[in-house]
Structure formats: C-alpha cells, structure tokens
Amino acid sequence: MRALEGSYTRKVLSYLPVAAALTAGIYATKTVTQQFITSMSPAKDVLAMAQAEVKISGLEVGQMMTVKWRGKPLFIKRRAQADVDVERQTPLNILRDPEKDEDRVIKDEWLIVIGVCTHLGCVPISNAGDYNAFYCPCHGSHYDHSGRIRKGPAPTNLEVPPYVFLNDETILVG
C-alpha cells in the first residue's frame, strides 16, 4: 500500500510544475492581450477632441459661426424660415447628391455641417455663390442653405457631423 501511495504522490508532484507553468502562461497571455487591446484605444486627449460643446445662444437669424472640431472648420448657421422653406421645396431630382433638408438637420433653423468642400478639401465661404449660402472659390462649387451641392465639381453634399442639442442654447458635436 505504501508503494502505491509513494507512486501516486510522485505522479501528483510531477504534474505540479506543469500546472504552475500553464497557469503562469495563461496569466502572461492575458496580460499581453489586455495591454495590446488597451494600446489600440484612443488616448484621453484624442477623446477630448472628439467632442465639442458649443454655445449657440448668441447667434441671430441669418448669422453663422465657425468653430474648430477635429481639426476642421464646423459651420453652425441659424437659418431664416424663408431659407428653410426654399430648401424644403427643392425637388430632389435636380440635386447631384439627393438628400432632403429634413434629413440633414435636427431643428429646422439650425444647419450644422463640416466646412470642408467635398471636391478637394478647400473651405467654402458663407453668404456667397449662386445660392447665397456656401461657395468654394477654389474650384467653383456652390452649396445651398442645406449644405447640398448644387453646382460645380464637388461630388457630394457638405458632411453633417453627429450632434445633439443639449438644450436650446448648447449643442454637443461628436
């Protein structure tokens, strides 16, 4: 009986180093995997730039402000009801990149777009061009009061960033 107990003890003791090495290997793999996944996450300073809180309460009807968001100009325009009405009546079949005005805004009077021409990345100027809205002087792209391309070489509308209204005076972009 004692011989069997000694043999069993030796067998168990021979498996202990293997079990310890396996456990250490599993924890090492877990640590390396966690560090790798964490390294792919954006840094906190990058995350802070990803969102911008903008006060819009000072804008009068017809005025526009430009703020920097993710290194690009962001156009925030308070549109007149007449501009909204004109854009809502525009037939989609005459637009190069058909998109309804109501699909581009959350609140009718506020247009929020990234101010980069979709042709070659120039910055359009406001209250200019054939539609008295946005005009890119570099190559002649004309956008309407909804930021939709109407004339010129730009292939698509001005991009609408993700945004929400925190209240009547503030928006959160990003």
TAMO-V94145 format. One record per residue. N is the residue number from 0. PHI is phi in degrees with one decimal (* if undefined). PSI is psi in degrees with one decimal (none if undefined). NEAR is the number of other C-alpha atoms within 10 Angstrom. Layout:
N,PHI,PSI,NEAR + N,PHI,PSI,NEAR
This chain:
0,*,-40.9,6 + 1,-64.1,-33.3,7 + 2,-65.5,-39.4,8 + 3,-67.2,-40.4,9 + 4,-64.2,-40.4,10 + 5,-64.9,-41.3,11 + 6,-65.1,-42.0,12 + 7,-65.2,-43.3,12 + 8,-62.8,-44.0,11 + 9,-61.5,-39.9,11 + 10,-64.1,-46.8,11 + 11,-62.6,-44.7,11 + 12,-64.3,-30.6,11 + 13,-72.4,-25.8,11 + 14,-83.3,-21.3,10 + 15,-59.4,-46.2,11 + 16,-62.3,-36.4,11 + 17,-65.1,-44.3,11 + 18,-64.8,-40.9,11 + 19,-64.9,-43.4,11 + 20,-64.8,-40.4,11 + 21,-64.0,-43.6,12 + 22,-62.8,-45.1,12 + 23,-62.4,-40.1,12 + 24,-63.6,-41.1,12 + 25,-64.3,-45.5,11 + 26,-65.8,-37.5,12 + 27,-64.8,-43.1,12 + 28,-62.3,-42.6,12 + 29,-61.0,-45.1,12 + 30,-64.2,-46.3,11 + 31,-63.0,-41.5,11 + 32,-63.9,-44.7,12 + 33,-61.5,-43.7,11 + 34,-64.8,-38.3,11 + 35,-65.1,-46.4,11 + 36,-64.8,-41.6,9 + 37,-63.7,-36.3,11 + 38,-67.1,-22.5,10 + 39,-84.0,-12.9,8 + 40,-74.7,145.8,10 + 41,-66.7,150.6,10 + 42,-69.7,160.8,10 + 43,-62.9,-35.7,9 + 44,-68.5,-31.9,8 + 45,-70.1,-41.5,11 + 46,-63.3,-35.7,11 + 47,-65.5,-34.8,11 + 48,-75.3,-18.3,13 + 49,-69.3,-23.0,13 + 50,-124.5,146.0,15 + 51,-136.7,130.8,16 + 52,-99.5,123.2,15 + 53,-123.7,128.7,15 + 54,-83.5,124.6,14 + 55,-114.7,5.3,18 + 56,-64.6,-24.9,11 + 57,-82.8,-6.8,9 + 58,-81.3,128.0,14 + 59,-88.3,163.4,12 + 60,-57.7,130.7,13 + 61,92.8,-12.8,13 + 62,-88.7,157.7,14 + 63,-136.3,146.7,18 + 64,-125.4,153.1,15 + 65,-121.1,128.4,15 + 66,-125.9,157.8,15 + 67,-90.6,129.0,13 + 68,-140.3,121.9,18 + 69,54.1,35.0,14 + 70,78.7,6.9,9 + 71,-122.4,155.3,13 + 72,-74.1,138.6,17 + 73,-116.7,119.5,21 + 74,-91.2,126.1,23 + 75,-121.5,112.3,20 + 76,-121.9,132.4,24 + 77,-94.1,107.5,20 + 78,-85.1,147.0,19 + 79,-75.5,151.8,16 + 80,-59.6,-33.8,13 + 81,-61.9,-39.9,10 + 82,-65.1,-42.1,16 + 83,-61.7,-45.0,18 + 84,-61.6,-43.3,12 + 85,-61.6,-44.9,13 + 86,-67.5,-34.5,18 + 87,-69.3,-26.8,14 + 88,-88.6,-6.5,10 + 89,-69.3,123.6,12 + 90,-66.9,135.4,11 + 91,-65.1,-27.6,13 + 92,-70.8,-11.6,9 + 93,-95.9,-2.2,9 + 94,-91.9,139.8,16 + 95,-68.4,-40.9,15 + 96,-120.4,82.1,15 + 97,-61.5,124.1,15 + 98,-156.1,130.1,15 + 99,-68.0,146.8,17 + 100,-59.5,-41.7,22 + 101,-65.4,-20.9,13 + 102,-82.6,-11.2,9 + 103,-102.1,-8.9,21 + 104,-131.6,156.0,16 + 105,-94.5,-45.7,14 + 106,-116.6,134.3,10 + 107,-50.6,-41.5,17 + 108,-78.9,-12.1,16 + 109,-111.1,121.9,19 + 110,-109.7,126.8,21 + 111,-128.7,113.7,26 + 112,-138.1,157.5,23 + 113,-79.1,125.1,21 + 114,-83.8,55.8,26 + 115,-129.1,122.1,20 + 116,-60.3,136.3,28 + 117,-81.1,3.5,20 + 118,-83.8,-68.2,18 + 119,-131.7,14.6,13 + 120,86.4,16.2,12 + 121,-74.5,169.1,14 + 122,-102.9,115.5,18 + 123,-67.2,157.4,25 + 124,-102.2,151.0,17 + 125,-93.0,163.2,19 + 126,53.3,43.2,16 + 127,-145.2,172.0,16 + 128,86.2,-179.2,19 + 129,-63.4,-22.6,14 + 130,-109.1,7.4,14 + 131,50.7,39.2,14 + 132,-124.5,-87.6,20 + 133,-127.2,136.9,26 + 134,-138.6,130.5,26 + 135,-98.6,107.2,26 + 136,-71.9,-15.4,14 + 137,-62.6,-47.8,13 + 138,-133.6,4.7,14 + 139,86.8,32.5,15 + 140,-84.8,133.4,22 + 141,-112.6,129.1,26 + 142,-117.0,151.8,28 + 143,-91.8,-172.3,23 + 144,-72.8,1.9,21 + 145,-110.6,3.5,30 + 146,77.0,17.3,26 + 147,-90.7,139.6,25 + 148,-69.8,130.2,25 + 149,-118.7,-27.8,21 + 150,-159.8,145.2,18 + 151,107.3,-176.0,14 + 152,-80.7,-11.5,16 + 153,-61.5,133.4,23 + 154,-82.6,-27.4,16 + 155,-135.4,168.8,18 + 156,-67.6,161.7,24 + 157,-61.4,140.2,25 + 158,-73.9,137.1,17 + 159,-97.6,119.0,18 + 160,-77.1,162.9,14 + 161,-70.6,132.0,11 + 162,-155.2,159.1,17 + 163,-139.2,153.4,13 + 164,-89.1,118.4,14 + 165,-75.7,-35.0,12 + 166,-162.1,-169.5,11 + 167,-70.0,-13.9,9 + 168,-111.3,-9.1,12 + 169,-139.5,139.3,14 + 170,-120.0,154.6,18 + 171,-118.2,116.6,15 + 172,-101.7,134.8,17 + 173,110.5,none,15
